[in-house]
Amino acid sequence: MNKTTDFYPTKYWHLLDDGRVQCDVCPRFCKLHEGQQGLCFVRGRHGDQIRLTSYGRSSGFCIDPIEKKPLNHFLPGTPVLSFGTAGCNLACKFCQNWDMSKSREMDTLADEASPLKLARVAHELGCRSMAYTYNDPVIFMEYAMDVAIACREYGIKSVAVTAGYMSDEPRREFFSYMDAANVDLKAFSEAFYWKICGGHLQPVLDTLIYLKRETQVWFEITTLLIPGENDSDPELEALTQWVVENLGPEVPIHFTAFHPDWKMLNHSPTPLSTLIRARRIAIKNGIRYAYTGNMHDEKGGSTYCHQCGQLLIGRDWYTLGVWNLTADGFCNACGTACAGVFEAKPGTWGARRRPVRLRQYAD
């Protein structure tokens, strides 16, 4: 895809008085001259419009457990076909997928698939959902939405793994095609977002509020805790209190461990004790489903009834064990509903990770 005619047309942009074209997908509002690309790298000006250069191409496809997204309350135990492209609209110094999200090489996008082929292959492989992940689907929203439309024909759900850094109108269209999401709430301070991510906090909070109040999308939140940056008691208190007050106590939150990467190699890894402390603060403030992640902690990874304390779903990493939910998602001890999207029986995919080469399948 190296010709202008191959670039995919988009609609969230407008022409400025000075002749530049402004991209309106996210709050960066990149203002571009002919031939320039936005910070995300995959949306750029070609002619008098913004076009997407990564449509139909991916940095790789893989079947994952849905718990790896992480989603603990959406079709537990089932396989999800995951893919991403290249680029990102944030500039997080701690990026764990920087080889894809920071890539400016289109050769990173080595695998190709039309939406129809991708949906058909997911169906053939027995996947219950499709995840737009690894880098943020906000920047390749046209491709993700077309895949989601194709997936609906096979009864396959769509999952967005996103930082939620998006403008209002495209946000509304994008999430109208999604069934579930994990939103990365990177911190609860504007200073962190600006200094470390090159963005702003409020648009992410707006996305979370929109998902809760105006959609039926099942969503969970992930916060990667970085020692000395966003892991203080006061910040964790403020974050979890905000979630309860604005989103409700039933929205799950995952506290995950940082490991030194990209431009933050001089920071220490997150100790398990920090994740346990964050989980304890969240539960104290009324969050019913708080989890630890990226480290082995069976208690912190399992689901409990918020009413009676019964172990509802036991997890060892991404492998399910104990299952004490009724067929309709209630605690089998006290009858209290567990928030989420559940089927009568859990999936049995386990912790497997299976790379998929789309070119091996017929078009």
C-alpha positions, 0 to 999 in steps of 0.5 A: 500500500504505497500509492495514494490511491490505495489509502482509505478515505475517512470522514472525521476531518475538515479544511482550515482557512489557512489551507491545512486539513485538521484530523478530528478523530482524537483531541490531538487535532493534527493540522496537516499540509499535503503529504504530512502524517499525524502523530499516529502515523497512519492517518495523513493528508493525501489531497484535500482529505485525511486518509488511513494508510493501514486499512486491511493490514496488520502487524499480526493476528493471534488467538488469545484468552479473553482474560488477556485483554483483560476482560474478566466479565465478558464471555470468560474462558473463550478465545478471541482473535486479536490484531493490531496495526501500527502507530498510536495517538498517544506517546506514552514513555512506558509503552509495552507494545512500542514496537508496534505502536511507535512503528513508522515502518509500514513493513511492520504491517506484514499480514493482510486481510479483508474484513470479510476474510478476517471474520470468516477465519475467526469463525472457522477457528472457533473464536467468540470475539474479535479484539482490536488491540496491541495498538489503539483501534481509535487510529484505525477505526474504519478498518475495525468498524468494517471488521466488526460489521463482518463479524456480526454475520457470524455472531462474533462479538467485537472488543476494543482495547483502547486508551479512550483518547477520542473526540465525541462524534467519532467516539459515538460511531466507533463504539456503536459497533463494539460489544465490549471494551477495556479502557486504559485509564493510565493515571488520575492526574493531568500532569501524568497524562501530559508529561508521560503520555503527551495527552490529557486526562479529561477526554479519557474520562469523557469516554468512560462516562459516555460508555456507561451512560449512553451505550450498552457496551460492557467495559472494564478499566485497566491502570498500569501502576508505575512506581513513583508516578501514579501509585500513591495512596491519594491518587488511587483513592481519588481514581477509585472514588471517581469510578464508583461515583461516576461509573458505578461500583460494578465496573471492574478495574484491573491494576497491572504491573509495569516493567521497564520498557521503551523510554522508562528503562530507569524505573523499577518494576512494580512489586506485587504489594503495590497491586494488592494495595491498590486492589484493597483501596478499590474494594474499600471505596466500593468497587465490587470487582478489583483485580491484579494483573501481569503478576501471579496472584490467584486471589487478586485475579479471581472473582468474588460475590460482592454480597456474600464473598463466595468465590465465583470464578477462580483464575490462575493466570488466564486459566479458569478453575472454580466456577460458582455462577448459575447459568444466568450469571448469579452467585450459586450461594446467595443468588446475587447477580454478578455484573458482566456478560456470561454464558451458561458454561465457561469457555475452555480455551485456557491460557493458550496463545496461538499465532495465526497467519491469515495468508494460509487461509483462502480468500 
